[in-house]
Amino acid sequence: ERVGGTSSISVDVRIISATNHSLNDLVRKGEFRKDLLFRLNAFPIFIPPLKERLEDIPPLVENFITQYNFDAGTEIKGITPEALKILSSYYWPGNVRELYSVMERACIDVRGDYIEPKNLLRFTDDYSLYTDDVVNLNEVRDRAEKAAIIKVLQLTNDNKSEAAKKLGISRSTLYTKLKEYDI
């Protein structure tokens, strides 16, 4: 019935839902309604997490870039092999939604034709801190430090004073590091 209406309107509805929890386990614990499970579980499709199907990353990335170009009127040509390697080495706890978010942010950040590793690392801290060509301890430490600063800035909504406190450094040291790491 419409809000304020007096007559019922017949509708034919199909619901598509997703979860990363076992609904059967939740029903057993009393945390999910059994009758709702029966209604939702008419045709289950089990899709493995993105970390188990890394071969899907390149076409997904290409699709996200194409969609972003269409929506934003940009002309990003693609992603560098190095950046794609970073995406393929990440464990993706947020699955495709997280990949989409990372790609959208990278598309916003990119200043050239191609998304590069620096466009990805500004928004994430869990990517591999080193690659096959970077094993120098100082470089790994710098990457880890930069990732930690980025993460704390995200957690504090870019509040520099609060971020410096959480990092255990002075505010002026934080500003020095922001400049040093081009954050």
MIBA-426621 format. One record per residue (C-alpha): x, y, z. Coordinates in pm, 1 decimal. Layout:
        c1        c2        c3
         X         Y         Z
...
//
This chain:
        c1        c2        c3
       0.0       0.0       0.0
     120.6     348.7     -78.8
     182.9     575.5     217.9
    -156.3     718.7     297.7
    -321.8     485.2      45.7
    -620.3     265.2     108.8
    -577.8      -1.2    -155.9
    -313.1    -268.9    -206.7
    -109.1    -285.5    -525.1
      15.8    -625.9    -637.7
     388.8    -640.4    -719.3
     623.4    -912.8    -842.6
     963.1    -876.4    -673.8
    1294.1   -1060.6    -695.8
    1565.8    -988.7    -442.5
    1934.6   -1031.2    -513.4
    2147.6   -1019.2    -202.2
    2507.1   -1089.2    -108.9
    2690.6   -1170.5     209.5
    3031.6   -1286.5     319.4
    2882.9   -1472.4     618.1
    2732.7   -1819.5     636.5
    2361.5   -1752.5     676.6
    2308.1   -2110.9     792.4
    2553.3   -2050.3    1078.4
    2380.1   -1723.3    1163.6
    2042.0   -1900.9    1171.9
    2186.7   -2164.6    1408.8
    2314.5   -1885.6    1637.4
    1976.9   -1713.4    1627.0
    2123.9   -1406.6    1454.3
    1929.2   -1444.0    1127.0
    1566.3   -1535.1    1068.0
    1515.4   -1885.5     933.7
    1208.2   -1788.9     729.3
    1401.4   -1506.9     563.5
    1684.5   -1746.3     475.9
    1438.8   -1976.3     298.6
    1303.6   -1683.8      96.5
    1650.1   -1552.3       3.2
    1809.9   -1888.8     -59.7
    1597.4   -1985.1    -362.7
    1889.1   -1980.2    -606.3
    2225.5   -1943.6    -432.5
    2532.0   -1851.6    -635.2
    2866.1   -1891.2    -463.0
    3139.2   -1662.0    -594.9
    3489.3   -1709.9    -458.4
    3657.5   -1404.4    -308.2
    3865.5   -1186.1    -538.8
    4187.0   -1308.4    -374.2
    4107.5   -1654.5    -515.8
    4046.4   -1527.8    -870.0
    4323.7   -1277.0    -933.4
    4288.2   -1335.0   -1308.3
    3969.8   -1125.1   -1286.4
    4160.5    -815.2   -1174.9
    4284.7    -693.5   -1518.6
    3940.7    -700.9   -1687.7
    3775.3    -548.7   -1380.6
    4034.4    -268.9   -1371.1
    3987.0    -202.3   -1741.6
    3610.5    -189.3   -1693.3
    3637.0      48.0   -1395.6
    3864.6     283.4   -1590.6
    3629.1     279.2   -1890.1
    3331.4     348.6   -1664.1
    3514.9     630.0   -1484.8
    3613.2     787.4   -1818.9
    3249.8     774.0   -1930.0
    3113.0     915.3   -1604.0
    3376.2    1185.5   -1550.2
    3453.5    1275.2   -1910.6
    3821.1    1184.4   -1867.4
    4055.3    1002.4   -2103.7
    4263.1     774.2   -1883.3
    4425.0     524.2   -2119.0
    4494.2     246.4   -1869.4
    4716.8     123.7   -1591.6
    5089.1      51.7   -1587.8
    5209.0    -308.2   -1550.7
    5373.0    -212.8   -1219.1
    5045.5     -79.5   -1078.1
    4857.5    -385.7   -1202.6
    5117.6    -605.2   -1031.2
    5048.5    -426.3    -701.8
    4675.8    -481.7    -741.3
    4734.9    -849.1    -818.2
    4951.1    -898.4    -508.8
    4696.8    -752.3    -266.1
    4465.3    -983.2     -68.8
    4140.5    -780.3    -124.6
    3946.0    -827.4     199.0
    3676.5    -597.4      57.0
    3658.5    -795.3    -267.5
    3540.3    -624.4    -588.5
    3387.5    -329.1    -400.1
    3727.6    -249.1    -251.0
    3895.5    -279.8    -592.6
    3632.3     -46.0    -735.5
    3696.5     207.2    -460.1
    4074.5     191.1    -504.9
    4037.7     233.3    -881.5
    3797.3     525.3    -847.7
    4039.6     701.9    -615.6
    4331.4     624.6    -846.5
    4136.9     766.2   -1142.5
    4075.8    1083.4    -945.2
    4442.5    1102.8    -846.2
    4605.8    1025.9   -1182.0
    4757.0    1324.3   -1359.5
    4874.9    1151.0   -1675.8
    4744.5     895.6   -1919.8
    4811.7     589.3   -1705.2
    4748.2     493.5   -1344.6
    5079.9     430.7   -1172.1
    5173.1     272.4    -838.1
    5189.8     614.5    -671.0
    4819.9     663.2    -753.0
    4736.8     342.9    -565.5
    4959.5     386.8    -263.1
    4809.4     719.5    -162.3
    4490.8     544.6     -57.8
    4600.4     206.9      72.8
    4850.2      80.3     322.3
    4824.8    -294.3     281.3
    4986.5    -337.1     -58.8
    5317.7    -510.7     -70.3
    5581.2    -275.1      64.4
    5839.8    -406.5    -173.6
    5849.7    -554.7    -517.3
    6105.9    -780.3    -680.9
    6316.8    -479.6    -777.6
    6300.2    -306.3    -435.8
    6457.0    -496.1    -148.5
    6677.9    -224.8      -4.6
    6591.7    -201.1     365.8
    6588.0     179.9     363.3
    6343.1     187.6      72.3
    6118.2     -73.9     236.3
    6125.5     126.8     561.9
    6037.8     447.4     375.4
    5746.4     276.6     199.2
    5620.1     135.0     528.9
    5649.6     474.9     696.2
    5464.9     644.1     411.3
    5190.3     379.0     423.2
    5152.6     425.2     799.9
    5123.9     803.0     764.6
    4862.6     769.7     490.4
    4660.6     523.6     697.3
    4665.0     742.1    1009.9
    4567.1    1048.3     805.5
    4271.0     850.8     670.6
    4174.2     738.8    1020.9
    4191.3    1094.7    1155.0
    4012.1    1252.0     857.3
    4331.9    1436.8     765.2
    4363.7    1597.5    1111.2
    4740.1    1658.8    1124.0
    4761.1    1720.8    1499.3
    4571.8    1403.3    1582.7
    4768.5    1205.1    1323.7
    5102.2    1323.9    1465.4
    4987.5    1221.4    1815.3
    4885.8     873.9    1696.3
    5215.1     833.7    1509.9
    5414.3     943.8    1815.3
    5586.9    1230.0    1635.0
    5565.8    1607.9    1650.4
    5339.3    1797.0    1414.5
    5639.7    1964.0    1248.5
    5799.8    1622.1    1190.8
    5476.2    1504.7    1031.9
    5475.9    1803.6     795.1
    5839.2    1729.8     703.9
    5750.0    1369.2     623.9
    5442.2    1472.2     425.5
    5666.4    1686.9     207.5
    5937.7    1419.8     188.3
    5692.7    1149.0      76.7
    5488.0    1382.8    -141.8
    5167.1    1305.4      45.8
//
